[in-house]
Structures are given as structure tokens and as C-alpha cells.
Amino acid sequence: MRASWPTCFACSRNFRYWVFSLIRGGNTTVLGDFSWPAAHDVDAFAMGIGDPIAKFRVGQELARRYPQVEWPLVVHPTAYVGNGVKLGKGAVVCVRAVATVGVQLGDFSQLNFGCTVGHESVIGAGSLVNPGANISGGVILGRSVMVGTGAQILQYVKVGDEAQIGAGAVVTREVPPGATVVGVPATQKALSTSDRRL
Ligand SMILES: CC(C)(COP(=O)(O)OP(=O)(O)OC[C@H]1O[C@@H](n2cnc3c(N)ncnc32)[C@H](O)[C@@H]1OP(=O)(O)O)[C@@H](O)C(=O)NCCC(=O)NCCS
């Protein structure tokens, strides 16, 4: 956890940020706690949490406890955000990511470096699209979905809440909630751990 005062890409305002970080290893460690912002001057929240399930939960809890604190949109200047794109609070769009017309990015969702999201797709709250992944038009990702590096999701496919799409997978059909799919075409795979929940 650290406090810093960077400038928001989107509006050029300076904020006093509270950055909530989470490190995963053998154990999960949360740096900082939910009471810290109450004792400090915080204008805005930004999260750097890689796990989409944890990110959504932490975001929800922060928003519930501190409704007065802003969640500025973090959109890199090299990203392309098309007409009619809706961005939820705390959404992050990284370097060279592309969201074409009518895309909806849910609260605390993230488009990582160089991924593309096609027309009218919905990226659910907390979901993470990793570098180089391509999501075709009309795709619906549920909440806290992880799309692996370089994965492809074909048009109008639905992906359930908390599902994981493996790196390099080509998803051609609906993915059930909580499932992990890998390969070309993507098929369901059992997890190495019985429970990935935090
Ligand atoms: C799919 C994924 C979530 C599975 O993670 P996991 O449950 O820890 O998987 P494991 O490493 O235990 O592997 C389980 C099996 O799936 C296979 N597998 C894992 N990822 C795979 C992938 N992307 N494509 C094909 N097979 C894969 C493993 O080889 C293993 O096969 P086996 O049972 O025959 O030995 C993960 O491998 C993945 O692709 N994550 C994306 C990472 C990413 O893009 N990060 C972005 C960083 S910026």
C-alpha cells in the first residue's frame, strides 16, 4: 500500500490516491486494510490487483465503505476507445488496448496491453483481458472473468462469472460460470487447485 499523487490520464487532475495492492504467492497477502483511507486524505482510488475475483470484491467493499471517494478512469493515451464506449468506475484501459464502438466495461474491469474488444461486447465487472487477447463483437463476459494472454473469443459467445480462459485459447462456444477452458478450440480443464477463491 502506498499513497501517491499522480495525474489522471483522462482529466489531468491531480489526486491523492490510495493504491490497494495484493500479492499472491503460496499465501495471499493483502497490503493495507480497509480502515486506512478513513484516517487519511484520499481523493481517489486505483487498484493494482491481478486476480479478477479479489479485485471485484475489494472494489465493491471500498465503494461501499467510501462512497464519497472517486474512481477516476485510467485510460492510457495510446489506447483507442471508440464511440459509445461505457466505462464503469475504476475501469483501466492500458497501452494500445482497443475498445471499438458500443463496448461496455464494467466496474473495476481492465483491458491489458494491446488487447482488442469488438463492437457491443460487454466486459463484466472485475474482469481482466490480458495482453494480446482478441474479443470479437457481441461477446458477453460475466463478472470477474480472466481472459489469458493471446486468447481469442469468437463473436457473440457468452462467458460465465469467474470463468478463466487459458492463454492462447480459441473460445468458440459458451463457457459456464467458474469453468477454466484451454486450447484450440477451447475445452474445459480441471484446475490444479480445487478452489481458486480467495
Ligand atoms: C488456464 C490457466 C488459468 C490454468 O491455470 P492452472 O489451473 O494453474 O493450470 P495448471 O498449470 O495446473 O495446468 C492444468 C493443465 O492445463 C494445461 N494448461 C494450462 N494452461 C494452458 C493453456 N493456456 N493452454 C493449454 N493448456 C494449458 C497444463 O499443461 C495442465 O495440463 P495437464 O493436466 O495435462 O498437465 C493458466 O494456465 C493460464 O493460461 N493463465 C493465463 C495467464 C495469463 O495470461 N497471464 C497474463 C499475465 S499478464
The ligand as an SDF file (V2000), in Angstrom:
LIG
                    3D

 48 50  0  0  0  0  0  0  0  0999 V2000
   -5.5950  -21.7190  -17.8870 C   0  0  0  0  0  0  0  0  0  0  0  0
   -4.8690  -21.3660  -16.6110 C   0  0  0  0  0  0  0  0  0  0  0  0
   -5.6600  -20.3060  -15.8200 C   0  0  0  0  0  0  0  0  0  0  0  0
   -4.8090  -22.6520  -15.8020 C   0  0  0  0  0  0  0  0  0  0  0  0
   -4.0820  -22.4290  -14.6540 O   0  0  0  0  0  0  0  0  0  0  0  0
   -3.8600  -23.6570  -13.6300 P   0  0  0  0  0  0  0  0  0  0  0  0
   -5.1580  -24.1290  -13.1050 O   0  0  0  0  0  0  0  0  0  0  0  0
   -2.8420  -23.2150  -12.6320 O   0  0  0  0  0  0  0  0  0  0  0  0
   -3.3380  -24.7790  -14.6250 O   0  0  0  0  0  0  0  0  0  0  0  0
   -2.1780  -25.8290  -14.4490 P   0  0  0  0  0  0  0  0  0  0  0  0
   -0.8880  -25.1100  -14.6200 O   0  0  0  0  0  0  0  0  0  0  0  0
   -2.4000  -26.6440  -13.2230 O   0  0  0  0  0  0  0  0  0  0  0  0
   -2.4380  -26.7410  -15.7160 O   0  0  0  0  0  0  0  0  0  0  0  0
   -3.5360  -27.6530  -15.7780 C   0  0  0  0  0  0  0  0  0  0  0  0
   -3.4390  -28.3210  -17.0990 C   0  0  0  0  0  0  0  0  0  0  0  0
   -3.8160  -27.4110  -18.1350 O   0  0  0  0  0  0  0  0  0  0  0  0
   -2.7400  -27.2410  -19.0770 C   0  0  0  0  0  0  0  0  0  0  0  0
   -2.7340  -25.8130  -19.4120 N   0  0  0  0  0  0  0  0  0  0  0  0
   -2.6070  -24.7740  -18.5710 C   0  0  0  0  0  0  0  0  0  0  0  0
   -2.7160  -23.6200  -19.2290 N   0  0  0  0  0  0  0  0  0  0  0  0
   -2.9080  -23.9460  -20.5220 C   0  0  0  0  0  0  0  0  0  0  0  0
   -3.0900  -23.1810  -21.6710 C   0  0  0  0  0  0  0  0  0  0  0  0
   -3.1250  -21.8410  -21.6260 N   0  0  0  0  0  0  0  0  0  0  0  0
   -3.2800  -23.8320  -22.8490 N   0  0  0  0  0  0  0  0  0  0  0  0
   -3.2620  -25.1850  -22.9110 C   0  0  0  0  0  0  0  0  0  0  0  0
   -3.0990  -25.9660  -21.8190 N   0  0  0  0  0  0  0  0  0  0  0  0
   -2.9210  -25.3500  -20.6430 C   0  0  0  0  0  0  0  0  0  0  0  0
   -1.4870  -27.6790  -18.3360 C   0  0  0  0  0  0  0  0  0  0  0  0
   -0.4960  -28.0920  -19.2250 O   0  0  0  0  0  0  0  0  0  0  0  0
   -2.0300  -28.7930  -17.4860 C   0  0  0  0  0  0  0  0  0  0  0  0
   -2.1950  -29.9270  -18.3090 O   0  0  0  0  0  0  0  0  0  0  0  0
   -2.0250  -31.4260  -17.7260 P   0  0  0  0  0  0  0  0  0  0  0  0
   -3.1030  -31.5830  -16.7060 O   0  0  0  0  0  0  0  0  0  0  0  0
   -2.1980  -32.2870  -18.9330 O   0  0  0  0  0  0  0  0  0  0  0  0
   -0.6570  -31.4580  -17.1410 O   0  0  0  0  0  0  0  0  0  0  0  0
   -3.4590  -20.7820  -16.8780 C   0  0  0  0  0  0  0  0  0  0  0  0
   -2.5700  -21.7980  -17.2780 O   0  0  0  0  0  0  0  0  0  0  0  0
   -3.4330  -19.6820  -17.9080 C   0  0  0  0  0  0  0  0  0  0  0  0
   -3.4380  -19.8930  -19.1210 O   0  0  0  0  0  0  0  0  0  0  0  0
   -3.4250  -18.4680  -17.3770 N   0  0  0  0  0  0  0  0  0  0  0  0
   -3.3390  -17.2590  -18.1780 C   0  0  0  0  0  0  0  0  0  0  0  0
   -2.1500  -16.4810  -17.6940 C   0  0  0  0  0  0  0  0  0  0  0  0
   -2.0490  -15.1440  -18.3770 C   0  0  0  0  0  0  0  0  0  0  0  0
   -2.4700  -14.9250  -19.4820 O   0  0  0  0  0  0  0  0  0  0  0  0
   -1.4680  -14.2160  -17.6330 N   0  0  0  0  0  0  0  0  0  0  0  0
   -1.3380  -12.8670  -18.0900 C   0  0  0  0  0  0  0  0  0  0  0  0
   -0.1840  -12.2010  -17.4280 C   0  0  0  0  0  0  0  0  0  0  0  0
   -0.0180  -10.5440  -17.9590 S   0  0  0  0  0  0  0  0  0  0  0  0
  1  2  1  0
  2  3  1  0
  2  4  1  0
  2 36  1  0
  4  5  1  0
  5  6  1  0
  6  7  2  0
  6  8  1  0
  6  9  1  0
  9 10  1  0
 10 11  2  0
 10 12  1  0
 10 13  1  0
 13 14  1  0
 14 15  1  0
 15 16  1  0
 15 30  1  0
 16 17  1  0
 17 18  1  0
 17 28  1  0
 18 19  1  0
 18 27  1  0
 19 20  2  0
 20 21  1  0
 21 22  1  0
 21 27  2  0
 22 23  1  0
 22 24  2  0
 24 25  1  0
 25 26  2  0
 26 27  1  0
 28 29  1  0
 28 30  1  0
 30 31  1  0
 31 32  1  0
 32 33  2  0
 32 34  1  0
 32 35  1  0
 36 37  1  0
 36 38  1  0
 38 39  2  0
 38 40  1  0
 40 41  1  0
 41 42  1  0
 42 43  1  0
 43 44  2  0
 43 45  1  0
 45 46  1  0
 46 47  1  0
 47 48  1  0
M  END
$$$$
